[in-house]
């Protein structure tokens, strides 16, 4: 995995995130939108994720982990069509 940080400044402190943490934040936002769209507070939402064709097994595992950390129940990670 590429070891670089994405950072932003909040008030007087700087927060740094790795790419998996950024993906988790984005997926958490999408999870909240999905839950509000189906008007559900109790259920976990199932999902199937598409990963770019060039992602290897480790990259797909990281995508799955980011989605699970965001609250999604990942059923499968598939390669996007070419």
mmCIF file as gemmi writes it, N, C-alpha and C atoms, coordinates in Angstrom:
data_model
loop_
_atom_site.group_PDB
_atom_site.id
_atom_site.type_symbol
_atom_site.label_atom_id
_atom_site.label_alt_id
_atom_site.label_comp_id
_atom_site.label_asym_id
_atom_site.label_entity_id
_atom_site.label_seq_id
_atom_site.pdbx_PDB_ins_code
_atom_site.Cartn_x
_atom_site.Cartn_y
_atom_site.Cartn_z
_atom_site.occupancy
_atom_site.B_iso_or_equiv
_atom_site.pdbx_formal_charge
_atom_site.auth_seq_id
_atom_site.auth_asym_id
_atom_site.pdbx_PDB_model_num
ATOM 1 N N . UNK Axp A 1 ? 0.844 -1.181 0 1 0 ? 1 A 1
ATOM 2 C CA . UNK Axp A 1 ? 0 0 0 1 0 ? 1 A 1
ATOM 3 C C . UNK Axp A 1 ? 0.881 1.233 0 1 0 ? 1 A 1
ATOM 4 N N . UNK Axp A 2 ? 0.46 2.23 -0.723 1 0 ? 2 A 1
ATOM 5 C CA . UNK Axp A 2 ? 1.194 3.486 -0.779 1 0 ? 2 A 1
ATOM 6 C C . UNK Axp A 2 ? 1.076 4.168 0.576 1 0 ? 2 A 1
ATOM 7 N N . UNK Axp A 3 ? 2.185 4.568 1.115 1 0 ? 3 A 1
ATOM 8 C CA . UNK Axp A 3 ? 2.198 5.206 2.43 1 0 ? 3 A 1
ATOM 9 C C . UNK Axp A 3 ? 2.293 6.721 2.273 1 0 ? 3 A 1
ATOM 10 N N . UNK Axp A 4 ? 1.189 7.359 2.033 1 0 ? 4 A 1
ATOM 11 C CA . UNK Axp A 4 ? 1.147 8.806 2.01 1 0 ? 4 A 1
ATOM 12 C C . UNK Axp A 4 ? -0.03 9.266 2.834 1 0 ? 4 A 1
ATOM 13 N N . UNK Axp A 5 ? -0.011 10.495 3.217 1 0 ? 5 A 1
ATOM 14 C CA . UNK Axp A 5 ? -1.053 11.02 4.084 1 0 ? 5 A 1
ATOM 15 C C . UNK Axp A 5 ? -1.829 12.116 3.367 1 0 ? 5 A 1
ATOM 16 N N . UNK Axp A 6 ? -3.109 12.142 3.612 1 0 ? 6 A 1
ATOM 17 C CA . UNK Axp A 6 ? -3.972 13.228 3.177 1 0 ? 6 A 1
ATOM 18 C C . UNK Axp A 6 ? -4.332 13.978 4.446 1 0 ? 6 A 1
ATOM 19 N N . UNK Axp A 7 ? -4.113 15.27 4.453 1 0 ? 7 A 1
ATOM 20 C CA . UNK Axp A 7 ? -4.372 16.014 5.685 1 0 ? 7 A 1
ATOM 21 C C . UNK Axp A 7 ? -5.204 17.256 5.409 1 0 ? 7 A 1
ATOM 22 N N . UNK Axp A 8 ? -5.88 17.707 6.442 1 0 ? 8 A 1
ATOM 23 C CA . UNK Axp A 8 ? -6.606 18.965 6.384 1 0 ? 8 A 1
ATOM 24 C C . UNK Axp A 8 ? -6.458 19.642 7.731 1 0 ? 8 A 1
ATOM 25 N N . UNK Axp A 9 ? -6.681 20.933 7.726 1 0 ? 9 A 1
ATOM 26 C CA . UNK Axp A 9 ? -6.518 21.664 8.973 1 0 ? 9 A 1
ATOM 27 C C . UNK Axp A 9 ? -7.892 21.982 9.55 1 0 ? 9 A 1
ATOM 28 N N . UNK Axp A 10 ? -8.085 21.594 10.796 1 0 ? 10 A 1
ATOM 29 C CA . UNK Axp A 10 ? -9.323 21.863 11.52 1 0 ? 10 A 1
ATOM 30 C C . UNK Axp A 10 ? -8.952 22.693 12.731 1 0 ? 10 A 1
ATOM 31 N N . UNK Axp A 11 ? -9.439 23.899 12.77 1 0 ? 11 A 1
ATOM 32 C CA . UNK Axp A 11 ? -9.078 24.829 13.836 1 0 ? 11 A 1
ATOM 33 C C . UNK Axp A 11 ? -7.56 25.01 13.846 1 0 ? 11 A 1
ATOM 34 N N . UNK Axp A 12 ? -6.918 24.673 14.949 1 0 ? 12 A 1
ATOM 35 C CA . UNK Axp A 12 ? -5.48 24.883 15.037 1 0 ? 12 A 1
ATOM 36 C C . UNK Axp A 12 ? -4.682 23.591 14.925 1 0 ? 12 A 1
ATOM 37 N N . UNK Axp A 13 ? -5.35 22.471 14.689 1 0 ? 13 A 1
ATOM 38 C CA . UNK Axp A 13 ? -4.62 21.214 14.584 1 0 ? 13 A 1
ATOM 39 C C . UNK Axp A 13 ? -4.777 20.611 13.19 1 0 ? 13 A 1
ATOM 40 N N . UNK Axp A 14 ? -3.852 19.783 12.814 1 0 ? 14 A 1
ATOM 41 C CA . UNK Axp A 14 ? -3.863 19.141 11.504 1 0 ? 14 A 1
ATOM 42 C C . UNK Axp A 14 ? -4.123 17.653 11.704 1 0 ? 14 A 1
ATOM 43 N N . UNK Axp A 15 ? -5.088 17.118 10.966 1 0 ? 15 A 1
ATOM 44 C CA . UNK Axp A 15 ? -5.38 15.688 11.019 1 0 ? 15 A 1
ATOM 45 C C . UNK Axp A 15 ? -4.828 15.042 9.758 1 0 ? 15 A 1
ATOM 46 N N . UNK Axp A 16 ? -4.248 13.872 9.902 1 0 ? 16 A 1
ATOM 47 C CA . UNK Axp A 16 ? -3.715 13.133 8.758 1 0 ? 16 A 1
ATOM 48 C C . UNK Axp A 16 ? -4.466 11.816 8.622 1 0 ? 16 A 1
ATOM 49 N N . UNK Axp A 17 ? -4.755 11.429 7.392 1 0 ? 17 A 1
ATOM 50 C CA . UNK Axp A 17 ? -5.477 10.192 7.1 1 0 ? 17 A 1
ATOM 51 C C . UNK Axp A 17 ? -4.72 9.399 6.057 1 0 ? 17 A 1
ATOM 52 N N . UNK Axp A 18 ? -4.732 8.078 6.191 1 0 ? 18 A 1
ATOM 53 C CA . UNK Axp A 18 ? -4.199 7.256 5.113 1 0 ? 18 A 1
ATOM 54 C C . UNK Axp A 18 ? -5.345 6.969 4.136 1 0 ? 18 A 1
ATOM 55 N N . UNK Axp A 19 ? -5.062 6.421 2.96 1 0 ? 19 A 1
ATOM 56 C CA . UNK Axp A 19 ? -6.123 6.206 1.962 1 0 ? 19 A 1
ATOM 57 C C . UNK Axp A 19 ? -7.28 5.335 2.447 1 0 ? 19 A 1
ATOM 58 N N . UNK Axp A 20 ? -7.013 4.33 3.265 1 0 ? 20 A 1
ATOM 59 C CA . UNK Axp A 20 ? -8.095 3.474 3.772 1 0 ? 20 A 1
ATOM 60 C C . UNK Axp A 20 ? -9.025 4.261 4.686 1 0 ? 20 A 1
ATOM 61 N N . UNK Axp A 21 ? -8.468 5.141 5.505 1 0 ? 21 A 1
ATOM 62 C CA . UNK Axp A 21 ? -9.298 5.969 6.388 1 0 ? 21 A 1
ATOM 63 C C . UNK Axp A 21 ? -10.166 6.931 5.58 1 0 ? 21 A 1
ATOM 64 N N . UNK Axp A 22 ? -9.622 7.473 4.491 1 0 ? 22 A 1
ATOM 65 C CA . UNK Axp A 22 ? -10.406 8.36 3.63 1 0 ? 22 A 1
ATOM 66 C C . UNK Axp A 22 ? -11.55 7.575 2.988 1 0 ? 22 A 1
ATOM 67 N N . UNK Axp A 23 ? -11.255 6.368 2.495 1 0 ? 23 A 1
ATOM 68 C CA . UNK Axp A 23 ? -12.298 5.523 1.901 1 0 ? 23 A 1
ATOM 69 C C . UNK Axp A 23 ? -13.378 5.199 2.927 1 0 ? 23 A 1
ATOM 70 N N . UNK Axp A 24 ? -12.975 4.928 4.166 1 0 ? 24 A 1
ATOM 71 C CA . UNK Axp A 24 ? -13.937 4.641 5.227 1 0 ? 24 A 1
ATOM 72 C C . UNK Axp A 24 ? -14.833 5.841 5.486 1 0 ? 24 A 1
ATOM 73 N N . UNK Axp A 25 ? -14.266 7.026 5.528 1 0 ? 25 A 1
ATOM 74 C CA . UNK Axp A 25 ? -15.074 8.237 5.742 1 0 ? 25 A 1
ATOM 75 C C . UNK Axp A 25 ? -16.093 8.43 4.622 1 0 ? 25 A 1
ATOM 76 N N . UNK Axp A 26 ? -15.659 8.216 3.388 1 0 ? 26 A 1
ATOM 77 C CA . UNK Axp A 26 ? -16.581 8.356 2.252 1 0 ? 26 A 1
ATOM 78 C C . UNK Axp A 26 ? -17.685 7.304 2.338 1 0 ? 26 A 1
ATOM 79 N N . UNK Axp A 27 ? -17.311 6.064 2.633 1 0 ? 27 A 1
ATOM 80 C CA . UNK Axp A 27 ? -18.301 4.991 2.723 1 0 ? 27 A 1
ATOM 81 C C . UNK Axp A 27 ? -19.258 5.183 3.896 1 0 ? 27 A 1
ATOM 82 N N . UNK Axp A 28 ? -18.786 5.785 4.993 1 0 ? 28 A 1
ATOM 83 C CA . UNK Axp A 28 ? -19.685 6.101 6.118 1 0 ? 28 A 1
ATOM 84 C C . UNK Axp A 28 ? -20.738 7.116 5.691 1 0 ? 28 A 1
ATOM 85 N N . UNK Axp A 29 ? -20.322 8.108 4.918 1 0 ? 29 A 1
ATOM 86 C CA . UNK Axp A 29 ? -21.261 9.11 4.421 1 0 ? 29 A 1
ATOM 87 C C . UNK Axp A 29 ? -22.303 8.455 3.517 1 0 ? 29 A 1
ATOM 88 N N . UNK Axp A 30 ? -21.854 7.599 2.606 1 0 ? 30 A 1
ATOM 89 C CA . UNK Axp A 30 ? -22.78 6.889 1.725 1 0 ? 30 A 1
ATOM 90 C C . UNK Axp A 30 ? -23.71 5.973 2.511 1 0 ? 30 A 1
ATOM 91 N N . UNK Axp A 31 ? -23.198 5.347 3.564 1 0 ? 31 A 1
ATOM 92 C CA . UNK Axp A 31 ? -24.013 4.476 4.41 1 0 ? 31 A 1
ATOM 93 C C . UNK Axp A 31 ? -25.139 5.28 5.07 1 0 ? 31 A 1
ATOM 94 N N . UNK Axp A 32 ? -24.814 6.453 5.578 1 0 ? 32 A 1
ATOM 95 C CA . UNK Axp A 32 ? -25.834 7.312 6.188 1 0 ? 32 A 1
ATOM 96 C C . UNK Axp A 32 ? -26.898 7.731 5.191 1 0 ? 32 A 1
ATOM 97 N N . UNK Axp A 33 ? -26.483 8.047 3.967 1 0 ? 33 A 1
ATOM 98 C CA . UNK Axp A 33 ? -27.438 8.421 2.919 1 0 ? 33 A 1
ATOM 99 C C . UNK Axp A 33 ? -28.344 7.24 2.592 1 0 ? 33 A 1
ATOM 100 N N . UNK Axp A 34 ? -27.757 6.049 2.468 1 0 ? 34 A 1
ATOM 101 C CA . UNK Axp A 34 ? -28.553 4.855 2.15 1 0 ? 34 A 1
ATOM 102 C C . UNK Axp A 34 ? -29.545 4.541 3.262 1 0 ? 34 A 1
ATOM 103 N N . UNK Axp A 35 ? -29.106 4.633 4.512 1 0 ? 35 A 1
ATOM 104 C CA . UNK Axp A 35 ? -30.012 4.341 5.631 1 0 ? 35 A 1
ATOM 105 C C . UNK Axp A 35 ? -31.173 5.331 5.679 1 0 ? 35 A 1
ATOM 106 N N . UNK Axp A 36 ? -30.889 6.601 5.41 1 0 ? 36 A 1
ATOM 107 C CA . UNK Axp A 36 ? -31.975 7.584 5.435 1 0 ? 36 A 1
ATOM 108 C C . UNK Axp A 36 ? -32.913 7.394 4.245 1 0 ? 36 A 1
ATOM 109 N N . UNK Axp A 37 ? -32.38 6.927 3.127 1 0 ? 37 A 1
ATOM 110 C CA . UNK Axp A 37 ? -33.224 6.72 1.945 1 0 ? 37 A 1
ATOM 111 C C . UNK Axp A 37 ? -34.193 5.557 2.147 1 0 ? 37 A 1
ATOM 112 N N . UNK Axp A 38 ? -33.767 4.536 2.896 1 0 ? 38 A 1
ATOM 113 C CA . UNK Axp A 38 ? -34.672 3.403 3.125 1 0 ? 38 A 1
ATOM 114 C C . UNK Axp A 38 ? -35.357 3.501 4.486 1 0 ? 38 A 1
ATOM 115 N N . UNK Axp A 39 ? -35.126 4.612 5.183 1 0 ? 39 A 1
ATOM 116 C CA . UNK Axp A 39 ? -35.772 4.89 6.465 1 0 ? 39 A 1
ATOM 117 C C . UNK Axp A 39 ? -35.549 3.755 7.473 1 0 ? 39 A 1
ATOM 118 N N . UNK Axp A 40 ? -34.313 3.364 7.621 1 0 ? 40 A 1
ATOM 119 C CA . UNK Axp A 40 ? -33.979 2.268 8.531 1 0 ? 40 A 1
ATOM 120 C C . UNK Axp A 40 ? -32.912 2.712 9.504 1 0 ? 40 A 1
ATOM 121 N N . UNK Axp A 41 ? -33.136 2.448 10.773 1 0 ? 41 A 1
ATOM 122 C CA . UNK Axp A 41 ? -32.139 2.744 11.796 1 0 ? 41 A 1
ATOM 123 C C . UNK Axp A 41 ? -31.543 1.468 12.379 1 0 ? 41 A 1
ATOM 124 N N . UNK Axp A 42 ? -32.236 0.351 12.223 1 0 ? 42 A 1
ATOM 125 C CA . UNK Axp A 42 ? -31.823 -0.881 12.884 1 0 ? 42 A 1
ATOM 126 C C . UNK Axp A 42 ? -31.013 -1.823 12.012 1 0 ? 42 A 1
ATOM 127 N N . UNK Axp A 43 ? -31.314 -1.877 10.745 1 0 ? 43 A 1
ATOM 128 C CA . UNK Axp A 43 ? -30.732 -2.894 9.876 1 0 ? 43 A 1
ATOM 129 C C . UNK Axp A 43 ? -29.352 -2.505 9.361 1 0 ? 43 A 1
ATOM 130 N N . UNK Axp A 44 ? -28.532 -3.523 9.151 1 0 ? 44 A 1
ATOM 131 C CA . UNK Axp A 44 ? -27.273 -3.35 8.447 1 0 ? 44 A 1
ATOM 132 C C . UNK Axp A 44 ? -27.565 -3.481 6.962 1 0 ? 44 A 1
ATOM 133 N N . UNK Axp A 45 ? -26.931 -2.663 6.154 1 0 ? 45 A 1
ATOM 134 C CA . UNK Axp A 45 ? -27.2 -2.676 4.724 1 0 ? 45 A 1
ATOM 135 C C . UNK Axp A 45 ? -26.177 -3.57 4.027 1 0 ? 45 A 1
ATOM 136 N N . UNK Axp A 46 ? -26.69 -4.509 3.224 1 0 ? 46 A 1
ATOM 137 C CA . UNK Axp A 46 ? -25.826 -5.375 2.435 1 0 ? 46 A 1
ATOM 138 C C . UNK Axp A 46 ? -25.361 -4.631 1.187 1 0 ? 46 A 1
ATOM 139 N N . UNK Axp A 47 ? -24.156 -4.969 0.715 1 0 ? 47 A 1
ATOM 140 C CA . UNK Axp A 47 ? -23.671 -4.333 -0.502 1 0 ? 47 A 1
ATOM 141 C C . UNK Axp A 47 ? -22.747 -5.263 -1.266 1 0 ? 47 A 1
ATOM 142 N N . UNK Axp A 48 ? -22.628 -5.003 -2.543 1 0 ? 48 A 1
ATOM 143 C CA . UNK Axp A 48 ? -21.649 -5.631 -3.416 1 0 ? 48 A 1
ATOM 144 C C . UNK Axp A 48 ? -20.8 -4.496 -3.946 1 0 ? 48 A 1
ATOM 145 N N . UNK Axp A 49 ? -19.493 -4.604 -3.806 1 0 ? 49 A 1
ATOM 146 C CA . UNK Axp A 49 ? -18.586 -3.537 -4.208 1 0 ? 49 A 1
ATOM 147 C C . UNK Axp A 49 ? -17.918 -3.867 -5.534 1 0 ? 49 A 1
ATOM 148 N N . UNK Axp A 50 ? -17.729 -2.841 -6.364 1 0 ? 50 A 1
ATOM 149 C CA . UNK Axp A 50 ? -16.964 -2.987 -7.588 1 0 ? 50 A 1
ATOM 150 C C . UNK Axp A 50 ? -15.583 -2.402 -7.356 1 0 ? 50 A 1
ATOM 151 N N . UNK Axp A 51 ? -14.558 -3.147 -7.705 1 0 ? 51 A 1
ATOM 152 C CA . UNK Axp A 51 ? -13.18 -2.684 -7.585 1 0 ? 51 A 1
ATOM 153 C C . UNK Axp A 51 ? -12.594 -2.566 -8.989 1 0 ? 51 A 1
ATOM 154 N N . UNK Axp A 52 ? -11.701 -1.62 -9.194 1 0 ? 52 A 1
ATOM 155 C CA . UNK Axp A 52 ? -11.055 -1.52 -10.508 1 0 ? 52 A 1
ATOM 156 C C . UNK Axp A 52 ? -10.362 -2.829 -10.878 1 0 ? 52 A 1
ATOM 157 N N . UNK Axp A 53 ? -10.309 -3.117 -12.154 1 0 ? 53 A 1
ATOM 158 C CA . UNK Axp A 53 ? -9.744 -4.365 -12.65 1 0 ? 53 A 1
ATOM 159 C C . UNK Axp A 53 ? -8.299 -4.548 -12.191 1 0 ? 53 A 1
ATOM 160 N N . UNK Axp A 54 ? -7.554 -3.464 -12.101 1 0 ? 54 A 1
ATOM 161 C CA . UNK Axp A 54 ? -6.134 -3.572 -11.751 1 0 ? 54 A 1
ATOM 162 C C . UNK Axp A 54 ? -5.895 -3.773 -10.257 1 0 ? 54 A 1
ATOM 163 N N . UNK Axp A 55 ? -6.938 -3.789 -9.423 1 0 ? 55 A 1
ATOM 164 C CA . UNK Axp A 55 ? -6.755 -4.04 -7.991 1 0 ? 55 A 1
ATOM 165 C C . UNK Axp A 55 ? -6.369 -5.507 -7.782 1 0 ? 55 A 1
ATOM 166 N N . UNK Axp A 56 ? -5.355 -5.727 -6.979 1 0 ? 56 A 1
ATOM 167 C CA . UNK Axp A 56 ? -4.973 -7.096 -6.654 1 0 ? 56 A 1
ATOM 168 C C . UNK Axp A 56 ? -5.765 -7.559 -5.426 1 0 ? 56 A 1
ATOM 169 N N . UNK Axp A 57 ? -5.468 -8.763 -4.964 1 0 ? 57 A 1
ATOM 170 C CA . UNK Axp A 57 ? -6.21 -9.337 -3.838 1 0 ? 57 A 1
ATOM 171 C C . UNK Axp A 57 ? -6.108 -8.461 -2.583 1 0 ? 57 A 1
ATOM 172 N N . UNK Axp A 58 ? -4.911 -7.959 -2.291 1 0 ? 58 A 1
ATOM 173 C CA . UNK Axp A 58 ? -4.729 -7.108 -1.104 1 0 ? 58 A 1
ATOM 174 C C . UNK Axp A 58 ? -5.534 -5.816 -1.214 1 0 ? 58 A 1
ATOM 175 N N . UNK Axp A 59 ? -5.578 -5.229 -2.403 1 0 ? 59 A 1
ATOM 176 C CA . UNK Axp A 59 ? -6.347 -3.996 -2.596 1 0 ? 59 A 1
ATOM 177 C C . UNK Axp A 59 ? -7.834 -4.246 -2.382 1 0 ? 59 A 1
ATOM 178 N N . UNK Axp A 60 ? -8.322 -5.368 -2.898 1 0 ? 60 A 1
ATOM 179 C CA . UNK Axp A 60 ? -9.74 -5.697 -2.701 1 0 ? 60 A 1
ATOM 180 C C . UNK Axp A 60 ? -10.033 -5.959 -1.222 1 0 ? 60 A 1
ATOM 181 N N . UNK Axp A 61 ? -9.091 -6.586 -0.501 1 0 ? 61 A 1
ATOM 182 C CA . UNK Axp A 61 ? -9.275 -6.792 0.937 1 0 ? 61 A 1
ATOM 183 C C . UNK Axp A 61 ? -9.351 -5.451 1.675 1 0 ? 61 A 1
ATOM 184 N N . UNK Axp A 62 ? -8.543 -4.497 1.252 1 0 ? 62 A 1
ATOM 185 C CA . UNK Axp A 62 ? -8.573 -3.172 1.897 1 0 ? 62 A 1
ATOM 186 C C . UNK Axp A 62 ? -9.885 -2.443 1.624 1 0 ? 62 A 1
ATOM 187 N N . UNK Axp A 63 ? -10.404 -2.585 0.406 1 0 ? 63 A 1
ATOM 188 C CA . UNK Axp A 63 ? -11.706 -1.988 0.074 1 0 ? 63 A 1
ATOM 189 C C . UNK Axp A 63 ? -12.794 -2.619 0.937 1 0 ? 63 A 1
ATOM 190 N N . UNK Axp A 64 ? -12.75 -3.943 1.061 1 0 ? 64 A 1
ATOM 191 C CA . UNK Axp A 64 ? -13.733 -4.651 1.888 1 0 ? 64 A 1
ATOM 192 C C . UNK Axp A 64 ? -13.652 -4.182 3.349 1 0 ? 64 A 1
ATOM 193 N N . UNK Axp A 65 ? -12.426 -4.068 3.876 1 0 ? 65 A 1
ATOM 194 C CA . UNK Axp A 65 ? -12.245 -3.636 5.264 1 0 ? 65 A 1
ATOM 195 C C . UNK Axp A 65 ? -12.761 -2.215 5.472 1 0 ? 65 A 1
ATOM 196 N N . UNK Axp A 66 ? -12.486 -1.326 4.532 1 0 ? 66 A 1
ATOM 197 C CA . UNK Axp A 66 ? -12.975 0.052 4.645 1 0 ? 66 A 1
ATOM 198 C C . UNK Axp A 66 ? -14.501 0.073 4.688 1 0 ? 66 A 1
ATOM 199 N N . UNK Axp A 67 ? -15.147 -0.725 3.846 1 0 ? 67 A 1
ATOM 200 C CA . UNK Axp A 67 ? -16.61 -0.775 3.834 1 0 ? 67 A 1
ATOM 201 C C . UNK Axp A 67 ? -17.15 -1.37 5.128 1 0 ? 67 A 1
ATOM 202 N N . UNK Axp A 68 ? -16.512 -2.413 5.623 1 0 ? 68 A 1
ATOM 203 C CA . UNK Axp A 68 ? -16.962 -3.025 6.878 1 0 ? 68 A 1
ATOM 204 C C . UNK Axp A 68 ? -16.763 -2.063 8.047 1 0 ? 68 A 1
ATOM 205 N N . UNK Axp A 69 ? -15.663 -1.329 8.054 1 0 ? 69 A 1
ATOM 206 C CA . UNK Axp A 69 ? -15.434 -0.332 9.101 1 0 ? 69 A 1
ATOM 207 C C . UNK Axp A 69 ? -16.478 0.775 9.058 1 0 ? 69 A 1
ATOM 208 N N . UNK Axp A 70 ? -17.023 1.03 7.869 1 0 ? 70 A 1
ATOM 209 C CA . UNK Axp A 70 ? -18.046 2.059 7.714 1 0 ? 70 A 1
ATOM 210 C C . UNK Axp A 70 ? -19.438 1.545 8.075 1 0 ? 70 A 1
ATOM 211 N N . UNK Axp A 71 ? -19.573 0.232 8.316 1 0 ? 71 A 1
ATOM 212 C CA . UNK Axp A 71 ? -20.864 -0.311 8.735 1 0 ? 71 A 1
ATOM 213 C C . UNK Axp A 71 ? -21.573 -1.167 7.706 1 0 ? 71 A 1
ATOM 214 N N . UNK Axp A 72 ? -21.031 -1.264 6.506 1 0 ? 72 A 1
ATOM 215 C CA . UNK Axp A 72 ? -21.651 -2.055 5.455 1 0 ? 72 A 1
ATOM 216 C C . UNK Axp A 72 ? -21.436 -3.549 5.704 1 0 ? 72 A 1
ATOM 217 N N . UNK Axp A 73 ? -22.403 -4.367 5.286 1 0 ? 73 A 1
ATOM 218 C CA . UNK Axp A 73 ? -22.238 -5.821 5.255 1 0 ? 73 A 1
ATOM 219 C C . UNK Axp A 73 ? -21.852 -6.185 3.83 1 0 ? 73 A 1
ATOM 220 N N . UNK Axp A 74 ? -20.573 -6.424 3.59 1 0 ? 74 A 1
ATOM 221 C CA . UNK Axp A 74 ? -20.073 -6.663 2.236 1 0 ? 74 A 1
ATOM 222 C C . UNK Axp A 74 ? -20.315 -8.118 1.855 1 0 ? 74 A 1
ATOM 223 N N . UNK Axp A 75 ? -21.128 -8.316 0.834 1 0 ? 75 A 1
ATOM 224 C CA . UNK Axp A 75 ? -21.421 -9.655 0.366 1 0 ? 75 A 1
ATOM 225 C C . UNK Axp A 75 ? -20.337 -10.158 -0.582 1 0 ? 75 A 1
ATOM 226 N N . UNK Axp A 76 ? -19.824 -9.25 -1.433 1 0 ? 76 A 1
ATOM 227 C CA . UNK Axp A 76 ? -18.85 -9.657 -2.432 1 0 ? 76 A 1
ATOM 228 C C . UNK Axp A 76 ? -18.14 -8.421 -2.973 1 0 ? 76 A 1
ATOM 229 N N . UNK Axp A 77 ? -16.891 -8.591 -3.369 1 0 ? 77 A 1
ATOM 230 C CA . UNK Axp A 77 ? -16.141 -7.554 -4.086 1 0 ? 77 A 1
ATOM 231 C C . UNK Axp A 77 ? -15.821 -8.124 -5.453 1 0 ? 77 A 1
ATOM 232 N N . UNK Axp A 78 ? -16.302 -7.439 -6.494 1 0 ? 78 A 1
ATOM 233 C CA . UNK Axp A 78 ? -16.079 -7.943 -7.863 1 0 ? 78 A 1
ATOM 234 C C . UNK Axp A 78 ? -15.284 -6.918 -8.652 1 0 ? 78 A 1
ATOM 235 N N . UNK Axp A 79 ? -14.656 -7.39 -9.739 1 0 ? 79 A 1
ATOM 236 C CA . UNK Axp A 79 ? -13.935 -6.487 -10.63 1 0 ? 79 A 1
ATOM 237 C C . UNK Axp A 79 ? -14.943 -5.776 -11.534 1 0 ? 79 A 1
ATOM 238 N N . UNK Axp A 80 ? -14.693 -4.485 -11.764 1 0 ? 80 A 1
ATOM 239 C CA . UNK Axp A 80 ? -15.549 -3.761 -12.682 1 0 ? 80 A 1
ATOM 240 C C . UNK Axp A 80 ? -15.325 -4.294 -14.087 1 0 ? 80 A 1
ATOM 241 N N . UNK Axp A 81 ? -16.327 -4.202 -14.944 1 0 ? 81 A 1
ATOM 242 C CA . UNK Axp A 81 ? -16.161 -4.692 -16.312 1 0 ? 81 A 1
ATOM 243 C C . UNK Axp A 81 ? -15.119 -3.862 -17.064 1 0 ? 81 A 1
ATOM 244 N N . UNK Axp A 82 ? -14.427 -4.507 -17.974 1 0 ? 82 A 1
ATOM 245 C CA . UNK Axp A 82 ? -13.404 -3.818 -18.781 1 0 ? 82 A 1
ATOM 246 C C . UNK Axp A 82 ? -14.042 -2.929 -19.819 1 0 ? 82 A 1
